[in-house]
Amino acid sequence: MTNSVPNHGIDSITFLGSFPKVSFCPASELPEFAFIGRSNVGKSSLINYLCDRKKLAKTSGTPGKTQLINLFEVDDNWILADLPGYGYAKLSKKKRAKFTVMIENYLKQRPNLITVFLLIDSRVSPQQSDLEHIKWLGDQGIAFSIIFTKADKLKPKEIETNTGVFLKTMNDMFHEEPNHFITSAAGRTGAEDVLDYINYVAGEYAEPETE
């Protein structure tokens, strides 16, 4: 399925499929960018906003709708991976464990994965589940960036304060501030910055190595 998407500089998006484990995902030489976050962080809404497509990713008032690895090829240039959320308490312990294994295997084994975008709700203080995932990514040496979501729910000073607290926590963990973006799907802000970064990294990935 290919969709024409004229805004944000994206021309086409092709749905590659939904997969229960990394070994089922189709091989590709294109750079891949994964989106993940705590349940109800607004991941699906953000993906739809980035791609300017209302129903590209499933959105719902009920968390936990994304339960597979969903892959989309963007402009024949890079792949967007929509991963299941974490921390959804209403799922059984067994199912949460299954999701954890699926996600961790994907993140460790997908050879063309370039960057993980970890989504953080800008309205709340650092959550233990977020910090655990960030530490795990750092321990595994997996490149990641932070995307703060739902910025439209806050005043500018509140955004500055909340994101500042989180970034200080990151500084304390890694002794450096992670690459980060502030976005709002409802407020239609932040998409260009994220996409500019993706296109830059994808371009660097595509450049042949020189002696």
DOMI-479667 format. One line per field, with one value per atom (N, C-alpha, C): residue number from 1; z, x, y. Coordinates in nm, 4 decimals. Each point is the difference from the previous one (the first is absolute). Example, Ala and Ser with C-alpha at 12.3 -4.5 7.8 and 13.67 -1.06 7.14 Angstrom:
num	[1,1,1,2,2,2]
z	[0.7800,0.0000,0.0000,-0.0720,0.0060,0.0730]
x	[1.3190,-0.0890,0.0900,-0.0350,0.0820,-0.0770]
y	[-0.5690,0.1190,0.1200,0.1050,0.1190,0.1090]
//
This chain:
num	[1,1,1,2,2,2,3,3,3,4,4,4,5,5,5,6,6,6,7,7,7,8,8,8,9,9,9,10,10,10,11,11,11,12,12,12,13,13,13,14,14,14,15,15,15,16,16,16,17,17,17,18,18,18,19,19,19,20,20,20,21,21,21,22,22,22,23,23,23,24,24,24,25,25,25,26,26,26,27,27,27,28,28,28,29,29,29,30,30,30,31,31,31,32,32,32,33,33,33,34,34,34,35,35,35,36,36,36,37,37,37,38,38,38,39,39,39,40,40,40,41,41,41,42,42,42,43,43,43,44,44,44,45,45,45,46,46,46,47,47,47,48,48,48,49,49,49,50,50,50,51,51,51,52,52,52,53,53,53,54,54,54,55,55,55,56,56,56,57,57,57,58,58,58,59,59,59,60,60,60,61,61,61,62,62,62,63,63,63,64,64,64,65,65,65,66,66,66,67,67,67,68,68,68,69,69,69,70,70,70,71,71,71,72,72,72,73,73,73,74,74,74,75,75,75,76,76,76,77,77,77,78,78,78,79,79,79,80,80,80,81,81,81,82,82,82,83,83,83,84,84,84,85,85,85,86,86,86,87,87,87,88,88,88,89,89,89,90,90,90,91,91,91,92,92,92,93,93,93,94,94,94,95,95,95,96,96,96,97,97,97,98,98,98,99,99,99,100,100,100,101,101,101,102,102,102,103,103,103,104,104,104,105,105,105,106,106,106,107,107,107,108,108,108,109,109,109,110,110,110,111,111,111,112,112,112,113,113,113,114,114,114,115,115,115,116,116,116,117,117,117,118,118,118,119,119,119,120,120,120,121,121,121,122,122,122,123,123,123,124,124,124,125,125,125,126,126,126,127,127,127,128,128,128,129,129,129,130,130,130,131,131,131,132,132,132,133,133,133,134,134,134,135,135,135,136,136,136,137,137,137,138,138,138,139,139,139,140,140,140,141,141,141,142,142,142,143,143,143,144,144,144,145,145,145,146,146,146,147,147,147,148,148,148,149,149,149,150,150,150,151,151,151,152,152,152,153,153,153,154,154,154,155,155,155,156,156,156,157,157,157,158,158,158,159,159,159,160,160,160,161,161,161,162,162,162,163,163,163,164,164,164,165,165,165,166,166,166,167,167,167,168,168,168,169,169,169,170,170,170,171,171,171,172,172,172,173,173,173,174,174,174,175,175,175,176,176,176,177,177,177,178,178,178,179,179,179,180,180,180,181,181,181,182,182,182,183,183,183,184,184,184,185,185,185,186,186,186,187,187,187,188,188,188,189,189,189,190,190,190,191,191,191,192,192,192,193,193,193,194,194,194,195,195,195,196,196,196,197,197,197,198,198,198,199,199,199,200,200,200,201,201,201,202,202,202,203,203,203,204,204,204,205,205,205,206,206,206,207,207,207,208,208,208,209,209,209,210,210,210,211,211,211]
z	[0.0000,0.0000,0.0000,-0.0994,-0.0095,0.0091,0.0836,0.0172,-0.0409,-0.0762,-0.0379,0.1170,0.0463,0.1149,-0.0340,-0.0436,-0.0538,0.1032,0.1266,0.0973,0.0691,0.0732,0.0741,-0.0928,-0.1311,-0.0919,-0.0278,0.0404,-0.0252,-0.1199,-0.0966,-0.1201,0.0061,0.0572,-0.0007,0.1226,0.0435,0.1110,-0.0386,0.0135,-0.0324,0.1275,0.0304,0.1154,-0.0353,0.0739,-0.0283,0.0733,0.1081,0.0713,0.1505,0.0703,0.1456,0.0351,0.0918,0.0238,0.1494,0.0388,0.1416,0.0588,-0.0840,0.0493,-0.1067,0.0416,-0.0901,-0.1146,0.0245,-0.1048,-0.1150,0.0224,-0.1058,-0.0820,0.0511,-0.0701,-0.1291,-0.1085,-0.1270,0.0076,-0.0621,-0.0044,-0.0836,0.0391,-0.0736,0.0230,-0.1010,0.0146,0.0325,0.0076,0.0331,0.1497,0.0387,0.1431,0.0658,0.1211,0.0701,0.1293,0.0289,0.1178,0.0774,0.1249,0.0802,0.0985,0.0179,0.0940,0.1105,0.1242,0.1136,0.1171,0.0905,0.1182,0.0908,0.1177,0.0958,-0.0592,0.0346,-0.0506,0.0310,-0.0972,0.0107,-0.0046,-0.0529,-0.0118,-0.1236,-0.0876,-0.1221,-0.1197,0.0034,-0.1081,-0.1348,-0.0038,-0.1273,-0.0552,0.0873,-0.0447,-0.0561,0.0642,-0.0491,-0.1352,-0.0164,-0.1288,-0.1104,0.0279,-0.0992,-0.0349,0.1005,-0.0236,-0.0811,0.0362,-0.0738,-0.1478,-0.0250,-0.1373,-0.0657,0.0758,-0.0471,-0.0572,0.0773,-0.0394,0.1221,-0.0071,0.1176,0.0573,-0.0843,0.0480,-0.0364,-0.0135,-0.0318,0.1157,0.1206,0.1216,0.0750,0.0660,0.0712,0.1240,0.0126,0.1192,0.0727,0.1319,0.0804,0.1379,0.0644,0.1381,0.0939,-0.0484,0.0808,-0.0331,0.0971,-0.0257,-0.0400,-0.0609,-0.0303,-0.1323,-0.0899,-0.1282,-0.0928,0.0036,-0.0833,0.0675,-0.0648,0.0619,-0.0918,-0.1129,-0.0943,-0.0439,-0.0692,-0.0609,-0.1346,-0.0133,-0.1224,-0.0771,-0.1248,-0.0810,-0.1170,-0.0228,-0.1106,-0.0730,-0.1330,-0.0791,-0.0452,0.0285,-0.0268,-0.1150,-0.1079,-0.1154,-0.0583,0.0152,-0.0472,0.0566,0.1163,0.0528,0.1412,0.0811,0.1359,0.0487,0.1085,0.0536,0.1397,0.0228,0.1313,0.0657,0.1213,0.0757,0.1191,0.0020,0.1103,0.0936,0.1209,0.0942,0.1080,0.0588,0.1107,0.1161,0.0691,0.1178,0.1183,0.1022,0.1206,0.1207,0.1062,0.1246,0.0088,-0.0905,0.0053,0.1019,0.1152,0.1142,-0.0238,-0.0878,-0.0168,-0.0819,-0.0659,-0.0683,0.1042,-0.0291,0.0924,0.0109,0.1121,0.0209,-0.1109,-0.0420,-0.1059,-0.1315,-0.0311,-0.1263,0.0037,0.1156,0.0122,-0.0194,0.0566,-0.0153,-0.1465,-0.0686,-0.1424,-0.0813,0.0288,-0.0705,0.0258,0.1247,0.0353,-0.0796,-0.0089,-0.0772,-0.1477,-0.0555,-0.1409,-0.0292,0.0867,-0.0219,0.0158,0.1065,0.0235,-0.1105,-0.0473,-0.1103,-0.1264,-0.0273,-0.1167,0.0130,0.1144,0.0187,-0.0060,0.0446,0.0010,-0.1328,-0.0734,-0.1149,-0.1358,-0.0055,-0.1298,-0.0548,-0.1073,-0.0422,-0.0558,-0.0579,-0.0624,0.0911,0.1273,0.0945,0.0313,-0.0215,0.0177,0.1298,0.0275,0.1180,0.0568,0.1315,0.0692,0.0520,-0.0347,0.0569,0.1180,0.1198,0.1196,0.0402,0.0013,0.0239,0.1495,0.0449,0.1406,0.0099,0.0892,0.0240,0.0707,-0.0655,0.0552,0.1244,0.0302,0.1132,0.1334,-0.0026,0.1242,0.0328,0.1266,0.0447,-0.0530,0.0017,-0.0508,0.0653,-0.0837,0.0472,0.0040,0.0980,0.0163,-0.1241,-0.0629,-0.1200,-0.1132,-0.0136,-0.1027,0.0293,0.1245,0.0376,-0.0180,0.0301,-0.0190,-0.1475,-0.0878,-0.1434,-0.0526,0.0472,-0.0445,0.0446,0.1257,0.0492,-0.0796,-0.0325,-0.0776,-0.1382,-0.0651,-0.1316,0.0112,0.1051,0.0193,0.0256,0.0828,0.0305,-0.1244,-0.0914,-0.1221,-0.1103,0.0228,-0.1014,-0.1188,0.0228,-0.1073,-0.0026,-0.1152,-0.0126,0.0186,0.0760,0.0203,0.0124,-0.0278,0.0211,0.0791,0.0728,0.0773,-0.0764,-0.0072,-0.0533,0.1111,0.0438,0.0988,-0.0728,0.0467,-0.0655,0.0815,-0.0639,0.0648,0.0562,-0.0716,0.0467,-0.0004,-0.0792,-0.0050,0.1320,0.0852,0.1283,0.1060,-0.0320,0.0987,-0.0494,0.0932,-0.0329,-0.0269,-0.0790,-0.0347,0.1205,0.1088,0.1185,0.0620,-0.0023,0.0537,-0.0839,-0.1313,-0.0890,0.0317,0.0142,0.0296,0.1322,0.1006,0.1317,-0.0042,-0.0582,-0.0013,-0.0818,-0.1196,-0.0832,0.0627,0.0677,0.0662,0.1092,0.0772,0.1052,-0.0613,-0.1085,-0.0633,-0.0582,-0.0681,-0.0620,0.1059,0.1146,0.1083,0.0490,0.0085,0.0392,-0.0998,-0.1301,-0.1032,0.0131,0.0319,0.0205,0.1151,0.1065,0.1151,-0.0341,-0.0925,-0.0379,-0.0963,-0.0985,-0.1094,-0.0084,0.0861,-0.0014,-0.1312,-0.0654,-0.1187,-0.0248,-0.0691,-0.0284,-0.1312,-0.0010,-0.1238,-0.1036,-0.1242,-0.1068,0.0298,-0.0133,0.0364,-0.0828,-0.0036,-0.0754,0.0856,-0.0215,0.0688,-0.1042,0.0167,-0.1030,0.0580,-0.0896,0.0336,-0.1256,0.0023,-0.1141,-0.0100,0.1140,0.0004,-0.0393,0.0460,-0.0307,-0.1310,-0.0657,-0.1300,0.0061,0.0989,0.0120,0.0211,-0.0538,0.0253,-0.1086,-0.0930,-0.1010,-0.0888,-0.0423,-0.0931,0.0614,0.1289,0.0655,0.0026,0.0339,0.0051,-0.1394,-0.0987,-0.1361,-0.0599,0.0305,-0.0462,0.0553,0.1272,0.0621,-0.0661,-0.0222,-0.0644,-0.1382,-0.0772,-0.1363,0.0007,0.0988,0.0116,0.0307,0.1003,0.0387,-0.1127,-0.0656,-0.1129,-0.1124,-0.0229,-0.1028,0.0341,0.1285,0.0455,-0.0156,0.0294,-0.0107,-0.1441,-0.0925,-0.1406,-0.0654,0.0637,-0.0588,-0.0023,-0.1140,-0.0044,0.0815,0.0624,0.0784,-0.0933,0.0441,-0.0817,0.0724,-0.0788,0.0588,0.0711]
x	[0.0850,-0.0850,0.0887,-0.0155,0.0784,-0.0922,0.0376,-0.0799,0.0799,-0.0642,0.0613,-0.0118,0.1107,-0.0014,0.0798,-0.0657,0.0714,0.0693,-0.0452,0.0533,0.1247,0.0695,0.1218,0.1105,-0.0115,0.1024,-0.0028,-0.1047,-0.0134,-0.0920,0.0446,-0.0796,-0.0794,0.0576,-0.0715,0.0372,-0.0959,0.0216,-0.0579,0.0791,-0.0444,-0.0007,-0.1129,-0.0111,0.0643,0.1029,0.0717,-0.0584,-0.0746,-0.0635,0.0155,-0.0698,0.0070,0.0589,0.0978,0.0776,0.0106,-0.0143,0.0013,0.1402,0.1012,0.1380,0.0954,0.1209,0.0965,0.0377,0.0019,0.0395,-0.1003,-0.1216,-0.1005,0.0066,0.0709,0.0068,0.0810,-0.0459,0.0729,0.1364,0.0982,0.1340,-0.0028,0.0800,0.0065,0.1349,0.0479,0.1235,-0.0291,-0.1288,-0.0354,0.0166,0.0388,0.0116,-0.1374,-0.0046,-0.1278,-0.0004,-0.1150,-0.0166,-0.1210,0.0219,-0.1063,-0.0581,-0.1327,-0.0712,-0.0591,0.0314,-0.0478,-0.0262,-0.0879,-0.0268,-0.0990,-0.0158,-0.0954,-0.1402,-0.0846,-0.1368,-0.0690,-0.0738,-0.0759,0.0880,0.1209,0.0883,-0.0332,-0.0855,-0.0370,0.0833,0.0544,0.0883,-0.0707,-0.1158,-0.0715,-0.0417,-0.0458,-0.0383,0.1192,0.1160,0.1190,0.0432,-0.0025,0.0380,-0.0938,-0.1285,-0.0961,0.0268,0.0352,0.0301,0.1281,0.1056,0.1258,-0.0202,-0.0830,-0.0212,-0.1196,-0.0691,-0.1179,-0.1046,-0.0256,-0.0972,-0.0828,-0.1306,-0.0846,-0.0024,0.0111,-0.0176,0.1166,0.1185,0.1158,0.0295,0.0076,0.0167,-0.1331,-0.0284,-0.1269,-0.0008,-0.1063,-0.0168,-0.1252,0.0041,-0.1136,0.0097,-0.1158,0.0002,0.0484,0.0039,0.0475,0.1454,0.0911,0.1404,0.0174,0.1163,0.0336,-0.0525,-0.0421,-0.0542,0.1081,0.1199,0.1089,0.0610,-0.0117,0.0493,0.0957,0.0350,0.0924,0.1024,0.1037,0.0966,-0.0569,-0.0388,-0.0594,0.1036,0.0233,0.1034,-0.0607,0.0526,-0.0443,0.1235,-0.0006,0.1095,-0.0380,0.0870,-0.0294,0.0869,-0.0664,0.0679,0.1097,-0.0115,0.1043,0.1368,0.0000,0.1237,0.0324,-0.1037,0.0215,-0.1243,0.0168,-0.1108,-0.0355,-0.1288,-0.0527,-0.0531,0.0467,-0.0465,-0.0825,-0.1264,-0.0908,-0.0039,0.0567,0.0132,-0.1078,-0.0337,-0.0976,0.0461,-0.0971,0.0327,0.0319,0.0591,0.0316,-0.0717,-0.0094,-0.0555,-0.1514,-0.0673,-0.1465,-0.0425,-0.0468,-0.0249,-0.1113,-0.0960,-0.1147,0.0318,0.1166,0.0423,0.0481,-0.0180,0.0467,0.1522,0.0514,0.1442,0.0689,-0.0629,0.0565,0.0092,-0.1057,-0.0010,0.0993,0.0118,0.0982,0.1411,0.0251,0.1320,0.0267,-0.1042,0.0130,0.0349,-0.0683,0.0287,0.1434,0.0447,0.1350,0.1036,-0.0169,0.0928,-0.0033,-0.1207,-0.0133,0.0718,-0.0222,0.0590,0.1514,0.0471,0.1444,0.0717,-0.0577,0.0615,0.0067,-0.1078,0.0001,0.1106,0.0057,0.0966,0.1441,0.0260,0.1355,0.0381,-0.0991,0.0311,-0.0296,-0.0745,-0.0330,0.1232,0.0621,0.1305,-0.0033,-0.1127,-0.0070,-0.0634,-0.0225,-0.0549,0.1063,-0.0333,0.0961,-0.0223,-0.1257,-0.0326,-0.1348,-0.0092,-0.1264,-0.0488,-0.1221,-0.0632,-0.0854,0.0425,-0.0737,-0.0876,-0.1313,-0.0956,-0.0263,-0.0007,-0.0208,-0.1135,-0.0952,-0.1089,0.0564,-0.0065,0.0600,-0.0718,-0.1176,-0.0798,0.0396,0.0767,0.0255,0.1488,0.0285,0.1381,0.0582,0.1332,0.0597,-0.0604,-0.0467,-0.0622,0.1035,-0.0132,0.0973,0.0103,-0.1145,0.0026,0.0765,-0.0143,0.0755,0.1489,0.0361,0.1413,0.0633,-0.0747,0.0518,0.0253,-0.0921,0.0192,0.1186,0.0130,0.1116,0.1328,0.0067,0.1231,0.0320,-0.1036,0.0218,0.0564,-0.0556,0.0510,0.1466,0.0313,0.1385,0.0925,-0.0442,0.0827,0.0253,-0.0980,0.0128,0.0756,0.0283,0.0687,-0.0881,-0.1320,-0.0949,-0.0260,0.0217,-0.0198,-0.1472,-0.0257,-0.1384,-0.0104,-0.1190,-0.0349,-0.1301,-0.0203,-0.1219,-0.0960,-0.1274,-0.1041,-0.1002,-0.0082,-0.1001,-0.1322,-0.1071,-0.1303,-0.0973,-0.1119,-0.1134,0.0375,0.0887,0.0443,-0.1130,-0.1039,-0.1131,-0.0757,0.0194,-0.0709,0.0642,0.1151,0.0749,0.0283,0.0252,0.0489,0.1501,0.0541,0.1432,0.0920,-0.0279,0.0853,-0.0088,-0.1193,-0.0166,0.0760,-0.0037,0.0754,0.1489,0.0494,0.1417,0.0391,-0.0870,0.0292,-0.0024,-0.1056,-0.0162,0.1086,0.0256,0.1034,0.1373,0.0196,0.1271,0.0292,-0.1027,0.0159,0.0398,-0.0659,0.0288,0.1411,0.0374,0.1322,0.1104,-0.0255,0.0983,0.0192,-0.1108,0.0089,0.0842,-0.0186,0.0802,0.1473,0.0255,0.1380,0.0651,-0.0759,0.0522,0.0297,-0.0815,0.0185,0.1163,0.0099,0.0952,0.1086,-0.0092,0.0954,-0.0041,-0.1133,-0.0239,-0.1498,-0.0404,-0.1417,-0.0354,-0.1038,-0.0347,-0.0610,0.0113,-0.0700,-0.1491,-0.0710,-0.1416,-0.0807,-0.1307,-0.0948,-0.1243,-0.0663,-0.1253,-0.1098,-0.1045,-0.1021,-0.1407,-0.0944,-0.1424,-0.0753,-0.0590,-0.0815,-0.1244,-0.0623,-0.1215,0.0307,0.1134,0.0380,0.0742,0.0306,0.0676,0.1352,0.0795,0.1332,0.1046,0.1183,0.1148,0.0313,-0.0928,0.0218,0.1197,0.0121,0.1071,0.1371,0.0160,0.1289,0.0348,-0.0980,0.0238,0.0327,-0.0773,0.0217,0.1300,0.0362,0.1292,0.1141,-0.0119,0.1031,0.0047,-0.1172,-0.0056,0.0632,-0.0361,0.0528,0.1505,0.0483,0.1441,0.0725,-0.0507,0.0638,-0.0095,-0.1162,-0.0168,0.0968,0.0217,0.0951,0.1419,0.0362,0.1334,0.0185,-0.1060,0.0035,0.0222,-0.0596,0.0070,0.1317,0.0754,0.1255,0.1021,0.0639,0.1023,0.1211,0.0624,0.1201,0.1148,0.0811,0.1140,0.1289,0.1011,0.1300,0.0616]
y	[-0.1178,0.1178,0.1229,0.0855,0.1225,0.1197,0.0973,0.1194,0.1219,0.0907,0.1246,0.0970,0.0566,0.0884,0.1252,0.1086,0.1146,0.0872,0.0021,0.0936,-0.0538,0.0913,-0.0326,-0.0529,0.0204,-0.0448,-0.1487,-0.0720,-0.1434,-0.0204,-0.0796,-0.0240,-0.1298,-0.1068,-0.1268,-0.0837,-0.0814,-0.0926,-0.1351,-0.1046,-0.1351,-0.0851,-0.0598,-0.0887,-0.1334,-0.0394,-0.1238,-0.1199,0.0246,-0.1091,0.0109,-0.0900,-0.0109,-0.1357,-0.0009,-0.1215,-0.0293,-0.1285,-0.0352,-0.0130,-0.0046,-0.0093,0.0506,0.0346,0.0614,-0.0935,-0.1295,-0.0948,-0.0026,0.0475,0.0041,0.1293,0.1002,0.1285,-0.0144,0.0629,-0.0124,0.0670,-0.0642,0.0586,0.1273,0.0966,0.1263,0.0639,0.0721,0.0766,0.1461,0.0353,0.1374,0.0241,0.1207,0.0310,-0.0028,-0.0529,-0.0181,0.0819,0.0615,0.0842,-0.0505,-0.0401,-0.0601,0.1014,-0.0077,0.0865,-0.0869,0.0366,-0.0782,0.0938,-0.0416,0.0809,-0.0691,0.0578,-0.0535,0.0071,-0.0964,-0.0019,0.1326,0.0490,0.1248,0.1245,-0.0126,0.1159,0.0825,-0.0541,0.0710,-0.0390,-0.1235,-0.0452,-0.0067,-0.0643,-0.0144,0.1361,0.0878,0.1349,0.0747,-0.0149,0.0678,-0.0541,-0.1331,-0.0594,0.0483,0.0018,0.0492,0.1461,0.0790,0.1410,0.0157,-0.0731,0.0082,-0.0312,-0.1014,-0.0456,0.0687,0.0853,0.0718,-0.0955,-0.1037,-0.1027,-0.0349,0.0154,-0.0150,-0.1406,-0.1018,-0.1368,-0.0910,0.0574,-0.0843,-0.0945,0.0560,-0.0806,-0.0009,-0.1121,-0.0135,0.0894,0.0808,0.0819,-0.0441,0.0135,-0.0425,0.0625,0.0180,0.0458,-0.1084,-0.1225,-0.1124,-0.0292,0.0075,-0.0317,-0.1461,-0.0285,-0.1387,-0.0509,0.0911,-0.0443,-0.0550,0.0596,-0.0493,-0.1226,-0.1165,-0.1228,-0.0765,0.0602,-0.0614,0.1045,-0.0456,0.0911,0.0431,0.1257,0.0519,0.0809,-0.0380,0.0645,0.0757,0.1222,0.0841,0.0529,-0.0130,0.0555,0.1407,0.0964,0.1403,0.0504,0.0416,0.0599,-0.0884,-0.1327,-0.0921,0.0362,0.0670,0.0565,-0.0486,-0.0259,-0.0480,-0.0743,-0.0746,-0.0802,0.0492,0.0163,0.0364,-0.1265,-0.0282,-0.1165,0.0486,-0.0398,0.0329,-0.1203,0.0163,-0.1113,0.0063,-0.1148,-0.0007,0.0867,0.0601,0.0784,-0.0896,0.0589,-0.0760,0.0620,-0.0775,0.0514,-0.0028,-0.0749,-0.0056,-0.1045,0.0464,-0.0885,-0.1008,0.0302,-0.0890,-0.1245,-0.0005,-0.1215,-0.1006,-0.1269,-0.1035,0.0049,-0.0492,-0.0029,-0.0798,-0.1083,-0.0845,0.0766,0.0773,0.0730,0.1160,0.0650,0.1074,-0.0551,-0.1178,-0.0624,-0.0346,-0.0466,-0.0342,0.1235,0.1131,0.1246,0.0447,-0.0133,0.0419,-0.0773,-0.1311,-0.0827,0.0394,0.0191,0.0361,0.1315,0.1001,0.1319,-0.0050,-0.0642,-0.0053,-0.0757,-0.1101,-0.0744,0.0851,0.0736,0.0882,0.1047,0.0656,0.1077,-0.0501,-0.1209,-0.0544,-0.0650,-0.0522,-0.0850,0.0623,0.1076,0.0596,0.0712,-0.0515,0.0519,0.1416,0.0410,0.1328,0.1049,-0.0343,0.0967,0.1051,0.1270,0.1084,0.0755,0.0325,0.0802,-0.0424,-0.0002,-0.0215,0.1349,0.0347,0.1192,-0.0454,0.0387,-0.0363,0.1186,-0.0226,0.1067,0.0157,0.1247,0.0332,0.1023,-0.0245,0.0945,0.1225,0.1150,0.1217,0.0510,-0.0552,0.0492,-0.0611,-0.1081,-0.0731,-0.0033,-0.0266,-0.0137,-0.1308,-0.0160,-0.1245,-0.1240,-0.0920,-0.1234,-0.1122,-0.0884,-0.1073,-0.0874,-0.0295,-0.0856,0.0666,0.1333,0.0721,-0.0046,0.0262,0.0008,-0.1374,-0.1061,-0.1355,-0.0286,0.0430,-0.0231,0.0814,0.1227,0.0829,-0.0604,-0.0445,-0.0630,-0.1257,-0.0797,-0.1222,0.0342,0.1014,0.0411,0.0420,0.0785,0.0420,-0.1171,-0.0940,-0.1178,-0.0842,-0.0036,-0.0792,0.0750,0.1280,0.0796,0.0325,0.0090,0.0295,0.1500,0.0627,0.1446,0.0352,0.1060,0.0411,0.1517,0.0499,0.1398,0.0037,0.1072,0.0183,0.0906,-0.0401,0.0877,0.0272,0.1231,0.0390,0.0253,-0.0610,0.0098,0.0848,0.0334,0.0682,0.1362,0.0704,0.1311,0.1024,-0.0247,0.0944,0.0051,-0.0993,-0.0056,0.0901,0.0585,0.0773,0.1412,0.0891,0.1329,-0.0090,0.0941,-0.0069,-0.0157,0.0705,-0.0096,-0.1393,-0.0600,-0.1358,-0.1011,0.0179,-0.0890,0.0085,0.1231,0.0208,-0.0658,0.0166,-0.0577,-0.1522,-0.0572,-0.1459,-0.0687,0.0521,-0.0618,0.0200,0.1126,0.0260,-0.1012,-0.0357,-0.1006,-0.1339,-0.0370,-0.1284,-0.0006,0.1076,0.0054,0.0012,0.0614,-0.0038,-0.1431,-0.0742,-0.1406,-0.0779,0.0297,-0.0651,0.0363,0.1272,0.0436,-0.0740,-0.0207,-0.0720,-0.1463,-0.0584,-0.1396,-0.0195,0.0898,-0.0211,0.1075,0.1021,0.1115,0.0769,-0.0054,0.0823,0.0082,0.1055,0.0200,-0.0687,-0.0841,-0.0703,0.0934,-0.0388,0.0713,-0.0058,0.1131,-0.0015,0.0990,-0.0267,0.0826,0.0222,0.1127,0.0302,0.0069,-0.0812,-0.0131,0.0051,0.0238,-0.0115,-0.0386,-0.1191,-0.0420,0.0867,0.0290,0.0820,0.1440,0.0508,0.1375,0.0151,-0.1134,-0.0004,0.0711,-0.0355,0.0593,-0.1088,0.0248,-0.0864,-0.1019,-0.0239,-0.1050,0.0303,0.1249,0.0341,-0.0267,0.0314,-0.0226,-0.1490,-0.0835,-0.1447,-0.0531,0.0407,-0.0502,0.0514,0.1247,0.0517,-0.0857,-0.0373,-0.0839,-0.1377,-0.0602,-0.1317,0.0063,0.1007,0.0112,0.0236,0.0748,0.0228,-0.1313,-0.0731,-0.1261,-0.1024,-0.0060,-0.0929,0.0344,0.1291,0.0422,-0.0394,0.0145,-0.0409,-0.1508,-0.0752,-0.1457,-0.0442,0.0765,-0.0376,0.0386,0.0907,0.0460,-0.1124,-0.0249,-0.1060,0.0393,-0.0998,0.0255,0.0369,0.0950,0.0404,-0.0380,-0.0245,-0.0378,0.1196]
//
